[in-house]
Amino acid sequence: MVGKIEEKALSYCFMPQLNALVGGKLFENIAHSSFFGQEFFCNVVYLHYAKMSVIKDRLPKVIENIARLGVKEVICLHDECYGCFTSLAPAYGIEVPFKPIHYYEFLYDRLKELENKIKPLNVKVAYQRNCSARLCPEIDHYVDDIFGLLGVERVKREYDRKNALCCAETIRMAKGPAMAGDLQKKNIDDMVKFGAKYCVFNCPACYDSLAEKVVKAEMDPIHMIDLCRLALGEERGQKLRLEGMPALQVAMEDR
């Protein structure tokens, strides 16, 4: 699926759930210029299964497919796409003929433009640093930069930043639910301990893995884009994802 592509475009990778997030003032001038599909799938999910050869084999074709759109700059809404183009591709000696932009950088720049419309949220949040963020540590500072603009406090907890715990979804599939559950509980209890109201996500897979447990712990799971939208006085888009998650829908309504 390809929109009206301009020199700068949004990449949804192969993750349709990202579409629910794109809207409002943040994306009003670029939402139409976007692409999504298996042809543009970064394949970095195979990193979690130690199958780097799959990424290496498929990446040249993925880059070719994007380049054929004529795009000069690609805003990567999927964190792993950015890491793929800026870290893995150079490691394999694969040329990237367009400029990858992490969506955190895009959000920060847009929030600066819209700064007079921001209403500080004045809440404590816990950040769920996804495991693929290690491919692009240079963008980590944008988390704090964005939180500063939104007027939120990132709680100083044990399992954050370089000591962050993953969502354990891969562990669940490889080692079973018990080990994954223990890891997730340790992570979420740490958020609660330091008084976080929101658990802020970057990775859609982390959200799908942890959101229901976050709600049961009396916190609100929210994607970074939606947190920005709240500060701009807009409704969040991620609620559209709850339709396929009945237990989470009920928990949210109960709150």
C-alpha positions in Angstrom: 0.0 0.0 0.0 1.6 3.2 -1.2 0.2 6.7 -0.7 1.0 9.9 -2.6 4.8 9.7 -2.1 6.8 12.9 -1.8 10.5 13.4 -1.2 9.8 12.7 2.5 7.6 9.7 3.5 6.5 7.7 6.4 7.4 4.0 6.6 4.9 1.7 8.3 7.2 -1.3 7.6 4.9 -4.3 7.7 3.1 -3.3 10.9 -0.5 -2.1 10.1 -1.1 -1.2 13.8 1.1 1.8 13.4 -1.6 3.3 11.2 -3.8 3.9 14.2 -1.2 6.3 15.6 -0.7 8.6 12.7 -3.1 11.5 12.8 -3.7 15.0 14.2 -1.4 18.0 14.2 1.8 16.0 14.3 1.3 14.4 10.9 -1.0 16.8 9.2 1.5 17.6 6.4 2.9 14.2 5.8 0.3 11.5 6.6 -0.6 11.1 2.9 3.1 10.3 1.9 3.4 6.8 3.3 4.1 3.2 2.4 3.4 -0.2 4.0 3.8 -3.8 3.0 5.9 -6.9 3.0 8.0 -5.4 0.2 9.2 -2.8 2.7 9.6 -5.1 5.7 13.0 -4.6 7.4 13.0 -8.3 8.7 14.9 -7.3 11.9 12.6 -9.5 13.8 15.0 -12.3 12.8 17.6 -10.7 14.9 15.7 -12.0 18.0 16.0 -15.5 16.7 19.7 -15.3 15.8 19.0 -15.6 12.1 20.9 -12.7 10.8 21.4 -14.3 7.4 17.7 -13.8 6.6 18.1 -10.0 7.2 21.3 -9.9 5.1 19.8 -11.8 2.2 16.6 -9.8 2.1 17.8 -6.3 2.9 19.1 -5.3 -0.5 15.7 -6.0 -2.1 13.8 -4.1 0.6 16.1 -1.0 0.1 15.6 -1.3 -3.6 11.8 -1.4 -3.2 11.9 1.8 -1.1 14.3 3.6 -3.4 12.1 2.9 -6.4 9.4 5.0 -4.8 11.7 8.0 -5.4 11.7 9.0 -1.7 14.7 11.1 -0.4 14.0 10.8 3.3 12.2 8.0 5.2 10.7 8.6 8.6 10.8 5.2 10.2 7.8 4.6 12.4 9.1 1.2 13.3 12.2 1.5 15.5 13.8 -1.6 13.9 13.7 -0.1 10.4 15.8 2.8 11.5 18.3 0.5 13.2 18.3 -1.7 10.1 19.2 1.1 7.7 21.7 2.9 10.0 23.4 0.0 11.7 22.9 -3.3 10.0 23.1 -2.1 6.4 26.4 -0.4 6.9 27.7 -3.4 8.7 26.9 -5.6 5.7 28.3 -3.0 3.3 24.9 -2.3 1.8 24.3 1.2 0.5 21.2 3.1 1.6 20.3 5.6 -1.1 17.8 7.6 1.1 18.1 9.3 4.5 16.5 7.3 7.4 15.0 9.5 10.1 13.9 8.0 13.4 10.3 9.0 14.2 11.5 10.3 17.6 13.6 12.9 15.8 10.5 13.8 13.7 8.3 14.0 16.8 10.7 16.3 18.6 11.0 18.6 15.7 7.2 18.8 15.2 6.7 19.3 18.9 9.1 22.3 18.8 7.1 23.7 16.0 3.8 23.2 17.9 5.3 24.1 21.3 2.7 26.9 22.0 -0.1 24.3 21.7 1.4 21.8 24.2 -0.4 21.5 27.6 2.1 19.9 30.0 0.8 16.6 31.2 2.5 16.8 34.7 2.6 13.0 35.2 5.2 10.4 36.1 5.9 7.8 33.3 8.0 4.7 33.0 9.6 4.1 29.6 9.7 0.6 28.1 13.0 0.6 26.3 12.7 -2.1 23.6 15.6 -4.5 22.9 16.2 -3.4 19.3 17.0 0.1 20.6 20.5 -1.1 21.0 20.9 -0.8 17.2 20.5 3.0 17.5 21.6 4.2 20.9 22.3 7.6 19.4 18.5 8.4 19.4 18.0 7.6 23.1 18.4 11.3 24.1 15.2 12.1 22.2 13.2 10.1 24.8 14.2 12.6 27.5 14.0 15.6 25.1 10.4 14.7 24.2 9.4 14.1 27.8 10.8 17.5 28.7 8.6 19.2 26.1 5.5 17.2 27.2 6.0 18.1 30.9 6.3 14.5 32.1 8.8 13.0 34.6 10.6 9.8 33.6 10.8 7.9 36.9 14.3 6.8 37.9 13.8 3.1 38.3 16.1 0.1 38.3 15.2 -1.5 35.0 15.6 1.4 32.6 18.1 2.8 30.2 21.2 0.5 29.9 19.6 -1.8 32.5 16.3 -2.1 30.7 14.4 -5.4 30.5 12.8 -6.6 27.3 9.1 -7.4 26.9 10.0 -11.1 27.1 7.9 -12.1 24.1 10.7 -14.0 22.4 11.5 -15.7 25.7 7.9 -16.8 26.1 8.0 -18.5 22.7 11.5 -20.0 23.2 11.5 -20.9 26.9 7.8 -20.9 27.9 5.4 -18.6 29.8 6.8 -19.1 33.3 10.2 -17.6 32.6 8.7 -14.7 30.5 6.1 -14.0 33.2 8.7 -13.7 35.9 10.7 -11.2 33.8 7.6 -9.2 32.9 6.5 -9.1 36.6 9.9 -7.8 37.7 9.8 -5.1 35.1 6.2 -4.0 35.8 6.6 -4.1 39.6 9.6 -1.8 39.1 7.4 0.7 37.3 4.7 0.6 39.9 7.2 0.9 42.7 8.3 4.4 41.5 4.8 5.7 41.0 4.5 5.7 37.2 1.0 6.6 35.8 1.8 5.7 32.2 4.0 3.0 30.7 5.3 4.5 27.5 6.1 2.2 24.6 8.2 2.6 21.5 7.9 -0.9 20.0 4.4 -2.2 19.0 5.4 -5.8 19.9 6.3 -4.6 23.4 2.9 -3.0 23.6 1.1 -6.1 22.5 3.1 -8.2 25.0 2.8 -6.0 28.1 -0.2 -3.7 27.7 -2.8 -6.0 29.5 -0.4 -6.6 32.4 0.3 -2.9 32.7 -3.4 -2.2 32.9 -3.8 -4.8 35.6 -1.0 -3.1 37.5 -3.2 0.1 37.4 -1.0 1.9 34.9 -2.0 3.2 31.5 -0.1 1.7 28.5 0.6 4.3 25.8 2.7 4.6 22.7 5.1 7.6 22.5 3.1 9.1 19.6 -0.1 9.0 21.6 1.5 10.6 24.6 2.5 13.5 22.3 -1.1 13.7 21.0 -2.5 13.9 24.6 -0.2 16.8 25.3 -1.6 18.5 22.2 -5.1 18.1 23.4 -6.0 15.3 21.0 -7.4 11.8 21.4 -5.1 8.9 21.3 -5.2 6.5 18.3 -3.9 3.4 20.0 -7.4 2.7 21.5 -8.3 1.4 18.1 -6.0 -1.6 18.8 -8.0 -2.6 21.8 -10.9 -4.0 19.7 -9.0 -7.3 19.2 -8.0 -7.5 22.9 -11.3 -8.0 24.9 -9.6 -8.5 28.3 -7.7 -5.3 27.9 -10.8 -3.4 26.6 -12.7 -4.4 29.7 -9.8 -3.5 32.0 -9.5 -0.1 30.4 -13.3 0.5 30.7 -13.3 -0.6 34.3 -10.7 2.1 35.1 
